[in-house]
C-alpha cells in the first residue's frame, strides 16, 4: 500500500467509519451573527464535504452557560434559531455524503469583563485565573461546576438530536477544560485538583454523563493540547509516564478518539523518540488519534514574532506526514488553513493536482469560500 493509498483508505473504529483519513480541523471564523449559523455557513461546510473531507469538525459552538463565549459572531448550540441553523448545516453535509461532528466549547477564564456578548459578565475558571498566579476571574463554585457540566451534557444531547455524527469536546489551547487540566490555572483544593489524574476529573465527569445519556455507540472525541494560547511552551505531561496518568481517566470515562493539537505535527513530543503527540497518545492509550499542526503548508498557524504563518503560507510536501501515517503513528489527519483556501483540497491531493492548490492568505479568513 502506497502512502497516498493509506490516506484514502477507510477508517474504522468501534463506532465510526469514514471513507478516508482526512478531517477538517475546527476553525473559529466569526461568521454567525446573533450566534446563528446561516445559509453562508451551510454552504461553507457543504463545499468541504463535496470536496471529499472524511469528517468535518465544526468550529467551536458554545454550550448554554452565561460565560461560555467571549467572541463576536460565534455559533451557539442552544436556542431555537441556532439549533435550526446547525440542523441545516448537518442536512447539507449529509445530502452530499459527508459526515460532521460538533465541537462543544466553553472559553472559561479566557473571557474577561467587557467581552461580548454580555460585557457585564466576568470569566469563570477553576481558580479564576487565565494565566498562572493572577486571579482576576470568577472562581468556580461546585454549583458553577455542576451548571457547566450539565450544559455540556445538554449540548451533546442536542447535537445528536440535530443529526451530528459525533461530538468533540474542546479541551485544548487554554480554554475551560484545559484550565482544569493545567496545574498553572487549577489551584483548587477539592477533588478537581492536585495530581494530573485529579485535574482530569472535571472533564471525566462530563464524558461519563454524556456517555450515560448517549450510550456506547455514539463517538466522543477529545481535542487537547500541551501548548496554551497563554504559554506556547506549557506542558501537561513532561514524559510518557505523566501522559499515561493524564490519558487513563479520560479513556476510562469513555473517550473514543483523541485529537492531539500541535503547532507543528512533525515535532517529536518527548526526547529519544520521533513520535509526535498523536503518536505517543496512540501508543499509550491504544485509542485512535488525529494529528494536526500546519499540515500541507510551509508555515505554522501561530508563528513567532516576525515570522510568516497566520498571514500567509505556501503549499508544502506531504511526504513526511504520509510516511508517518503509513507507519501507523496516528490514524487521521486534521487539515485547517489549507482547507480554508482550497475547499477541494482533498480531491486535489487524491488526483495529483498539486498545481491547483492555492496559497493560504489571511484575507481568506474574512471570506466564506
C-alpha positions in Angstrom: 0.0 0.0 0.0 1.5 3.4 -1.0 1.4 6.3 1.3 -1.4 8.0 -0.6 -3.5 4.8 -0.6 -3.4 4.8 3.2 -4.6 8.4 3.3 -7.5 7.5 1.2 -8.3 4.1 2.8 -11.4 3.7 5.0 -11.0 4.4 8.7 -13.0 2.0 11.0 -13.1 2.3 14.8 -15.5 0.9 17.3 -18.3 3.3 16.5 -17.1 5.4 13.5 -16.5 4.6 9.8 -15.0 7.2 7.5 -14.3 7.0 3.8 -10.7 8.4 4.2 -8.3 9.7 6.8 -8.8 13.4 6.3 -10.6 15.5 8.9 -11.5 19.2 8.6 -10.0 20.9 11.7 -12.3 23.1 13.8 -11.7 26.7 12.9 -13.4 29.7 14.5 -14.5 32.1 11.7 -16.9 34.6 13.3 -19.5 34.2 10.6 -22.6 33.6 12.7 -24.4 36.9 13.5 -26.5 36.6 16.6 -24.8 33.3 17.2 -26.8 31.6 14.5 -25.1 29.7 11.6 -26.8 31.0 8.4 -27.0 29.9 4.8 -23.5 31.1 4.0 -22.2 28.8 6.8 -24.3 26.0 5.4 -22.7 26.4 2.0 -19.2 26.7 3.6 -19.4 23.3 5.2 -21.2 21.7 2.3 -18.4 22.6 -0.1 -15.8 20.9 2.1 -18.0 17.8 2.3 -18.3 17.8 -1.5 -14.5 18.3 -1.7 -14.0 14.9 -0.1 -13.3 15.5 3.6 -13.9 12.3 5.5 -15.1 14.0 8.7 -15.8 17.7 9.3 -15.4 19.0 12.8 -17.2 22.3 13.2 -15.9 25.5 14.6 -16.3 25.7 18.4 -20.0 26.0 19.2 -20.8 27.4 22.7 -22.7 25.5 25.3 -25.5 27.0 27.3 -23.7 28.9 30.1 -23.7 32.6 30.8 -19.9 32.8 30.4 -19.2 30.2 27.7 -18.4 32.8 24.9 -16.1 35.8 24.5 -16.0 36.3 20.8 -18.4 38.0 18.4 -20.5 36.1 15.9 -19.6 32.6 17.0 -22.3 30.0 16.9 -24.2 28.5 19.8 -25.7 25.0 20.2 -28.7 26.2 22.2 -31.6 28.3 21.3 -34.2 27.6 18.6 -32.6 29.6 15.8 -29.1 28.3 16.4 -30.3 24.7 16.6 -32.2 25.2 13.3 -29.1 26.7 11.7 -27.0 23.7 12.7 -29.7 21.3 11.5 -29.4 23.0 8.1 -25.7 22.5 8.2 -25.9 18.9 9.1 -28.6 18.1 6.5 -26.5 19.8 3.8 -23.4 17.8 4.7 -25.3 14.6 4.8 -27.0 15.4 1.5 -23.6 15.3 -0.3 -22.5 12.2 1.5 -20.4 13.8 4.2 -20.1 13.3 8.0 -19.8 16.0 10.6 -19.1 16.4 14.3 -20.0 19.3 16.6 -17.2 20.8 18.7 -18.6 21.8 22.1 -16.9 24.8 23.7 -16.6 26.9 26.8 -13.9 29.6 26.8 -13.6 29.6 30.6 -11.3 32.3 32.1 -10.1 33.4 28.6 -13.2 35.6 28.9 -13.0 38.8 30.9 -15.3 41.6 31.9 -16.3 43.7 28.9 -16.2 41.0 26.3 -19.2 40.2 24.1 -22.0 39.1 24.2 -22.6 40.1 27.8 -20.0 42.7 28.8 -21.1 42.7 32.4 -20.3 39.0 32.8 -16.8 38.0 34.0 -15.0 34.9 33.0 -15.2 31.7 35.0 -12.3 29.3 35.7 -11.3 26.6 38.2 -9.2 29.1 40.1 -10.3 32.4 38.5 -7.0 32.5 36.5 -6.4 33.0 32.8 -2.7 32.8 33.4 -0.9 31.2 36.4 -0.7 33.3 39.5 -3.2 36.0 38.5 -6.7 35.6 39.9 -8.9 38.1 38.1 -11.9 36.0 37.0 -14.7 34.2 38.9 -13.5 31.1 40.9 -16.0 28.4 40.0 -18.0 27.1 42.9 -19.2 23.5 43.0 -22.6 24.8 41.8 -20.9 26.6 38.9 -19.1 23.3 38.0 -22.4 21.4 38.0 -24.1 24.0 35.8 -21.3 23.8 33.2 -21.2 20.0 33.3 -24.9 20.0 32.7 -24.5 22.5 29.8 -22.1 20.2 28.1 -24.3 17.2 28.5 -27.3 19.2 27.2 -25.2 20.3 24.2 -24.2 16.7 23.5 -27.8 15.5 23.6 -28.8 18.4 21.3 -26.0 17.6 18.9 -27.2 14.0 18.5 -30.8 15.1 18.1 -29.8 17.5 15.3 -28.1 14.7 13.5 -24.4 15.3 14.1 -22.4 12.1 13.6 -20.1 12.7 16.6 -19.2 15.3 19.1 -15.8 16.8 20.0 -15.1 18.3 23.4 -12.7 21.3 23.2 -10.2 20.6 25.9 -7.2 22.4 24.3 -5.4 25.7 23.9 -6.1 27.2 27.4 -9.9 27.1 27.3 -12.1 25.9 30.2 -11.5 22.1 30.2 -7.8 22.8 29.6 -7.7 25.3 32.5 -8.8 22.3 34.8 -6.1 20.1 33.2 -3.3 22.7 33.7 -1.8 23.0 37.1 -0.9 26.6 36.4 -4.6 27.6 36.3 -6.0 24.9 38.6 -5.1 25.7 42.2 -8.2 24.3 43.8 -8.2 22.2 46.9 -11.0 19.8 46.1 -11.5 16.7 44.0 -10.9 18.6 40.8 -7.3 19.5 41.6 -4.0 18.1 42.7 -2.4 15.3 40.7 -2.8 15.2 37.0 -5.4 12.4 37.4 -7.5 14.6 39.7 -7.2 17.6 37.3 -8.9 15.4 34.7 -12.0 14.8 36.9 -14.0 17.8 35.6 -13.6 16.6 32.0 -14.1 12.9 33.1 -17.4 13.8 34.7 -18.6 15.5 31.5 -17.6 12.5 29.5 -19.2 9.9 31.8 -22.5 11.8 31.9 -22.5 12.2 28.1 -21.8 8.5 27.7 -24.6 7.7 30.1 -27.0 9.8 28.0 -25.8 8.8 24.5 -24.8 5.2 25.0 -21.7 3.4 24.0 -22.1 3.7 20.2 -22.0 7.5 19.9 -18.5 8.7 19.1 -16.9 11.2 21.5 -13.7 12.9 20.5 -11.5 15.0 22.8 -9.3 17.7 21.4 -6.4 18.5 23.8 -3.0 20.2 23.6 0.1 20.6 25.6 0.5 24.3 24.5 -1.8 27.1 25.6 -2.6 30.4 24.0 -1.3 31.8 27.2 2.0 29.9 27.0 3.2 28.1 23.9 5.8 26.1 26.0 3.4 24.8 28.6 3.1 21.1 29.1 0.6 18.9 30.9 2.8 15.8 30.6 6.5 16.1 30.5 7.2 12.4 29.9 5.3 9.2 28.8 4.5 8.3 32.4 2.8 11.6 33.1 1.0 11.3 29.7 -0.4 7.9 30.7 -1.6 9.3 34.0 -3.4 12.0 32.0 -5.0 9.7 29.5 -6.1 6.9 31.7 -9.1 8.6 33.4 -10.3 10.1 30.1 -10.2 6.7 28.4 -12.0 5.1 31.4 -14.6 7.8 31.2 -15.4 7.0 27.6 -13.3 8.9 25.1 -13.2 7.2 21.7 -10.7 9.3 19.8 -8.0 11.8 20.9 -7.5 14.9 18.7 -3.9 15.9 19.6 -3.2 19.5 18.8 0.3 20.6 18.0 1.5 23.7 16.2 3.8 21.6 14.0 2.8 18.0 13.5 6.4 16.9 12.7 7.9 17.8 16.1 8.7 14.9 18.4 6.8 15.1 21.8 9.5 13.6 24.0 13.2 13.1 23.8 14.7 9.9 22.3 11.6 9.3 20.2 10.4 10.5 16.8 6.8 10.1 17.8 4.7 13.2 17.8 1.9 13.9 20.4 -0.7 11.9 18.5 1.8 9.0 18.1 2.5 8.9 21.8 -1.2 9.1 22.7 -2.0 6.2 20.4 0.9 4.1 21.8 -0.1 4.6 25.4 -3.9 4.7 25.2 -4.4 2.3 22.2 -7.1 4.7 21.1 -7.3 6.1 17.5 -5.7 9.6 17.3 -5.9 12.6 15.0 -2.8 14.6 14.3 -2.9 18.3 13.4 -0.5 21.2 13.0 0.4 23.1 9.8 -0.4 20.1 7.5 0.1 20.9 3.9 1.6 24.4 4.5 5.1 25.7 4.9 4.5 27.9 8.0 2.8 27.2 11.3 -0.5 28.8 12.3 0.8 30.8 15.2 4.2 31.9 14.3 6.8 33.7 16.4 7.0 37.5 16.1 8.3 38.5 12.7 7.6 35.1 11.1 5.0 34.2 8.5 2.2 31.8 9.2 -1.1 33.4 10.3 -0.9 35.9 7.5 0.3 33.6 4.6 1.6 30.2 3.9 2.5 28.2 0.7 1.6 24.6 -0.1 4.1 22.1 1.3 5.0 18.5 0.7 3.0 15.8 2.5 5.8 13.2 2.3 6.7 13.1 5.9 3.1 13.1 7.0 2.2 10.3 4.7 5.2 8.2 5.8 4.2 8.6 9.5 0.6 7.7 8.6 1.9 4.6 6.7 3.8 3.7 9.9 0.5 3.8 11.9 1.9 6.6 14.1 -1.6 8.1 14.1 -4.9 7.3 12.3 -6.3 10.5 11.0 -5.0 13.9 9.9 -6.8 17.2 10.5 -6.3 20.0 7.9 -7.1 23.6 8.7 -5.9 26.6 6.8 -5.3 24.6 3.6 -9.0 23.8 3.5 -9.9 27.5 4.1 -8.2 28.4 0.8 -9.0 25.2 -1.0 -12.4 23.6 -0.5 -11.4 20.8 -2.9 -8.0 20.2 -1.2 -8.8 16.5 -0.6 -9.7 15.8 -4.2 -6.7 17.8 -5.5 -4.4 15.6 -3.3 -6.1 12.4 -4.4 -5.9 13.3 -8.1 -2.3 14.6 -8.0 -3.5 18.1 -8.8 -0.9 19.9 -6.7 -0.8 22.8 -9.2 -4.4 23.6 -8.3 -3.7 24.1 -4.6 -3.7 27.8 -3.7 -1.6 29.5 -1.1 -3.2 30.5 2.2 -3.7 34.2 2.8 -5.1 36.0 5.8 -7.9 37.6 3.8 -9.3 34.1 3.2 -10.3 34.1 6.9 -12.6 37.0 6.1 -14.4 35.1 3.4 -16.7 32.0 3.4 -15.1 30.5 0.3 
